[in-house]
């Protein structure tokens, strides 16, 4: 498929997030409608509660909006030996199959609320986490879904050392989230170039490096960084998105590029403004890369 036919969206670009008190939450009708108006062909599900709980209802609302389902971001505790993630993920996969989605994007949840702090794992907890990653790869694959792990600020897999430990200690694929990798200390350009075979899903974010570095130094919380506009439309920040996309395409990546510009809304934006305008800028940027 062409590059343009693999551009997808995510509700977080419209400020829809699983963190309590994150900001003004737009309705599914508004978000999905604007996606289609922008020409987006597919979307991730968004957080729990955004779309209907029933797998058939979830599939129906996306079909009615004219959108394909990519899959979804599922935060889950993976390091607790007393908590089995498999039954939870099996239940989640019912919605994936009903909607025809093929990508399960896991994040190693801390068990705390939000993304502003995280505990340190012991060696036994790391072993449990890595074992669970491989178990969930099998669980998803048995139902025709590809699982990936999403390095994410404020989760148990955040830093470059965490990413390397996952690469060497498990066989799960990576969700290359350009923004979270940069903030966590991993060069997303180098990772895309050196580990293309492990990348099974992509979240494209552009980032203001000045704010990202303040988050890295703990001068700003992650939430405050997002609120100040740490994420920007593609092509307007400090990540070399063009090189990443070209590198992945040359390596044979054939999956979706999910446009994600995490944002916190303080009010209901006017029609055609706010997230709509930002996502349009990102789509135009990707379209430029697809032009010979």
Buried (B, 14 or more C-beta within 10 A) or exposed (E): EEBBEBBBBBBBBBBBBBBEEBBEBBEBEBBBBBBBEBEBBBBBBBBEEBBBEEBEEBBBBBEEBEBBBBBBBBBBBBBBEEEEBEEBBBEBBBBBBBBBBBBBBBBBBBEEEBBBEBEEBEEEBBBBBBBBBBBBBEBBEEBEBBBBBBBBBBBBBBBBEBBEBBBEBBEBBBBBBBBBBBBBBBBBBEBBBEBBEBBBBBBBBBBBBEBBBBBBEEEBBBBBBBBBEBBBBBBBBBBBBBEBBBBBBEEEBEBBBBBBBBBBBEEEBEEEEBBBEBBBBBBEBBEEBBEE
